[in-house]
Amino acid sequence: MPPHSATRGAGPTGAAQPIDLVRRQLLAASLVAPLLPLVSTSARAAVHRRASNPAEPAENHAMNHITTQDGTNLFYKDWGSGQPIVFHHGWPLSSDDWDAQLLFFLDKGYRVIAHDRRGHGRSSQSSGGHDMDTYAADVAALAAHLDLRDAIHIGHSTGGGEATRYVARHGAGRVAKLVLIGAVPPQMVQSPTNPGGLPLALFDDLRRQLAANRAGFYRDFPIAFYGYNRDGNPPDEAIRQNWWRQAMMGAANAHHACIKAFSETDFSDDLRHIDVPTLVMHGDDDQIVPVTDSALLSSKLLRKGTLKIYPGFPHGMCTTHADTINRDLLAYIRT
């Protein structure tokens, strides 16, 4: 018999177990046993639940997920205390795109909350629900779960559309203020009621590029997003790679469907219905959501709208000009 191949008894299936394997198992048990009292009661309970029901998804026990009525798991961040500020990210990113704002307002004593939209980031890659009505309902579920009141909602780009629909349809009694940054409302696509919009063919081309080579498409998209194609503004490769990282975390089907949601949804009635103070912030060199057919129109439809235009700022100005944007947001929130 070769060395180390001696056996001791038989395993559950009748197969002999090598002595070395038995020794390793005993050693592991002896090392783990003294640590068990250090494991929290909740963690031990979670392990017990999983052992008794192994088919139950592990995500249901994560404190930073909620499950919607259709079974979609939504990831969220909830840091700090004080008045809540809820951040809604743009397409095709995640809540990580708000890092500069989350840390800034956390330091100022606010409770900061940001979620990954369904099909984006760490949330479920669901097969359906990739429309503004469902996005807004998901936010309503999160707000109810966290019992958010007197909240300030800040939405960027597609997140501005999501925040607009949420505040208009679900925000009564829960929302103090709204901020739209480089946001898609009232409507992006050209139509008889929106003659100044962008041609549908442009969004069809986005879908074509995504389907053909999503990784390559997302490698190029941040150039215009951050204005890196402008003279004197060389690309910041770390920012560009972080954009790509976030985008590739999400689901191709969700990102594909979301193009229709952010471009074709008409938010005009939502804007007219909103009765809380709303700040509309937009860069006049926004190459993704042109200012003339977005912020300039949205501010006129709002009952209590304030418009602030930033000369030369790009679509991704929350990252490229975070100091300026954070300062202005803080001033507005405190008024």
DAWO-V191933 format. One record per residue. RES is the residue in one letter. PSI is psi in degrees with one decimal (NA if undefined). Layout:
res=RES psi=PSI
res=RES psi=PSI
This chain:
res=M psi=131.1
res=P psi=156.8
res=P psi=147.4
res=H psi=15.0
res=S psi=8.5
res=A psi=149.2
res=T psi=160.9
res=R psi=106.9
res=G psi=-167.4
res=A psi=149.6
res=G psi=-174.9
res=P psi=-28.4
res=T psi=2.7
res=G psi=-6.2
res=A psi=144.0
res=A psi=144.6
res=Q psi=128.5
res=P psi=142.7
res=I psi=-39.7
res=D psi=-37.5
res=L psi=-42.4
res=V psi=-43.3
res=R psi=-41.5
res=R psi=-39.2
res=Q psi=-43.6
res=L psi=-40.5
res=L psi=-43.4
res=A psi=-42.8
res=A psi=-39.8
res=S psi=-28.6
res=L psi=-35.1
res=V psi=-36.6
res=A psi=-47.1
res=P psi=-17.7
res=L psi=-15.9
res=L psi=-39.9
res=P psi=-19.6
res=L psi=-15.6
res=V psi=135.1
res=S psi=155.1
res=T psi=-41.5
res=S psi=-37.5
res=A psi=-42.6
res=R psi=-38.1
res=A psi=-39.2
res=A psi=-42.0
res=V psi=-41.7
res=H psi=-42.8
res=R psi=-42.8
res=R psi=-36.9
res=A psi=-37.3
res=S psi=-20.7
res=N psi=72.8
res=P psi=-16.9
res=A psi=-14.2
res=E psi=129.6
res=P psi=138.1
res=A psi=-29.1
res=E psi=-27.9
res=N psi=-18.1
res=H psi=-1.3
res=A psi=130.4
res=M psi=-18.1
res=N psi=28.8
res=H psi=147.1
res=I psi=158.0
res=T psi=124.7
res=T psi=175.7
res=Q psi=-27.9
res=D psi=11.3
res=G psi=7.6
res=T psi=131.7
res=N psi=123.9
res=L psi=125.2
res=F psi=141.3
res=Y psi=157.3
res=K psi=140.6
res=D psi=98.8
res=W psi=141.5
res=G psi=-167.8
res=S psi=177.1
res=G psi=-164.3
res=Q psi=131.3
res=P psi=139.3
res=I psi=123.4
res=V psi=126.1
res=F psi=132.5
res=H psi=117.4
res=H psi=165.5
res=G psi=173.2
res=W psi=142.2
res=P psi=44.4
res=L psi=-153.8
res=S psi=-178.5
res=S psi=-18.1
res=D psi=-21.6
res=D psi=-14.1
res=W psi=12.9
res=D psi=-47.1
res=A psi=-32.1
res=Q psi=-39.7
res=L psi=-46.7
res=L psi=-39.3
res=F psi=-50.2
res=F psi=-27.0
res=L psi=-42.5
res=D psi=-25.6
res=K psi=2.7
res=G psi=16.9
res=Y psi=158.4
res=R psi=120.2
res=V psi=133.9
res=I psi=133.8
res=A psi=138.3
res=H psi=159.5
res=D psi=119.7
res=R psi=149.9
res=R psi=135.6
res=G psi=-0.5
res=H psi=151.8
res=G psi=-127.2
res=R psi=4.6
res=S psi=167.5
res=S psi=142.6
res=Q psi=72.4
res=S psi=157.0
res=S psi=-16.3
res=G psi=-178.6
res=G psi=18.0
res=H psi=67.2
res=D psi=161.6
res=M psi=-33.5
res=D psi=-43.7
res=T psi=-40.5
res=Y psi=-45.7
res=A psi=-38.9
res=A psi=-36.0
res=D psi=-42.5
res=V psi=-39.4
res=A psi=-39.5
res=A psi=-40.8
res=L psi=-43.8
res=A psi=-38.7
res=A psi=-41.3
res=H psi=-41.5
res=L psi=-1.4
res=D psi=53.0
res=L psi=128.3
res=R psi=154.5
res=D psi=37.3
res=A psi=149.5
res=I psi=126.1
res=H psi=129.3
res=I psi=119.8
res=G psi=135.0
res=H psi=131.5
res=S psi=-120.6
res=T psi=-36.1
res=G psi=-25.7
res=G psi=-36.2
res=G psi=-43.9
res=E psi=-46.6
res=A psi=-38.9
res=T psi=-48.1
res=R psi=-37.5
res=Y psi=-50.7
res=V psi=-41.0
res=A psi=-38.4
res=R psi=-22.9
res=H psi=-5.7
res=G psi=-1.7
res=A psi=125.4
res=G psi=-3.5
res=R psi=-18.1
res=V psi=133.5
res=A psi=-43.3
res=K psi=161.2
res=L psi=142.2
res=V psi=130.1
res=L psi=121.3
res=I psi=118.5
res=G psi=38.5
res=A psi=153.5
res=V psi=-25.1
res=P psi=156.1
res=P psi=-41.5
res=Q psi=138.4
res=M psi=-41.7
res=V psi=148.6
res=Q psi=137.5
res=S psi=171.2
res=P psi=-32.7
res=T psi=-5.9
res=N psi=66.8
res=P psi=-21.5
res=G psi=3.9
res=G psi=177.4
res=L psi=144.7
res=P psi=145.0
res=L psi=-32.0
res=A psi=-30.9
res=L psi=-42.4
res=F psi=-31.8
res=D psi=-38.0
res=D psi=-36.9
res=L psi=-44.4
res=R psi=-39.5
res=R psi=-46.2
res=Q psi=-39.7
res=L psi=-44.6
res=A psi=-32.7
res=A psi=-40.1
res=N psi=79.9
res=R psi=-43.3
res=A psi=-43.7
res=G psi=-40.5
res=F psi=-45.3
res=Y psi=-20.4
res=R psi=-35.4
res=D psi=-29.8
res=F psi=-37.2
res=P psi=-16.9
res=I psi=-53.3
res=A psi=-32.8
res=F psi=-42.9
res=Y psi=5.3
res=G psi=26.8
res=Y psi=-5.5
res=N psi=8.2
res=R psi=147.7
res=D psi=138.0
res=G psi=12.4
res=N psi=73.6
res=P psi=149.8
res=P psi=138.6
res=D psi=106.8
res=E psi=-31.3
res=A psi=-43.6
res=I psi=-42.6
res=R psi=-43.1
res=Q psi=-34.4
res=N psi=-37.7
res=W psi=-47.3
res=W psi=-42.6
res=R psi=-49.1
res=Q psi=-45.1
res=A psi=-42.2
res=M psi=-12.7
res=M psi=-27.2
res=G psi=-177.5
res=A psi=136.7
res=A psi=-40.5
res=N psi=-40.3
res=A psi=-43.4
res=H psi=-38.4
res=H psi=-48.0
res=A psi=-31.8
res=C psi=-23.9
res=I psi=-41.9
res=K psi=-42.6
res=A psi=-45.9
res=F psi=-23.3
res=S psi=-33.6
res=E psi=-14.8
res=T psi=133.8
res=D psi=115.3
res=F psi=11.2
res=S psi=-47.7
res=D psi=-35.2
res=D psi=-46.5
res=L psi=-41.4
res=R psi=-30.0
res=H psi=-24.1
res=I psi=129.4
res=D psi=12.4
res=V psi=154.3
res=P psi=134.1
res=T psi=126.0
res=L psi=127.8
res=V psi=116.0
res=M psi=134.4
res=H psi=139.9
res=G psi=138.0
res=D psi=-1.3
res=D psi=32.0
res=D psi=113.4
res=Q psi=-4.9
res=I psi=-47.8
res=V psi=91.6
res=P psi=135.8
res=V psi=-32.7
res=T psi=-30.5
res=D psi=18.1
res=S psi=-86.7
res=A psi=-41.1
res=L psi=-31.7
res=L psi=-42.7
res=S psi=-43.3
res=S psi=-26.3
res=K psi=-24.5
res=L psi=-22.0
res=L psi=142.3
res=R psi=-37.1
res=K psi=51.3
res=G psi=145.0
res=T psi=129.6
res=L psi=132.9
res=K psi=115.7
res=I psi=139.0
res=Y psi=108.0
res=P psi=127.0
res=G psi=-3.4
res=F psi=143.5
res=P psi=-177.9
res=H psi=-42.0
res=G psi=39.6
res=M psi=-18.5
res=C psi=-22.7
res=T psi=-48.9
res=T psi=-27.8
res=H psi=46.9
res=A psi=-38.9
res=D psi=-44.7
res=T psi=-47.2
res=I psi=-44.6
res=N psi=-41.7
res=R psi=-44.8
res=D psi=-35.9
res=L psi=-44.4
res=L psi=-42.5
res=A psi=-41.4
res=Y psi=-42.2
res=I psi=-36.6
res=R psi=-14.2
res=T psi=NA
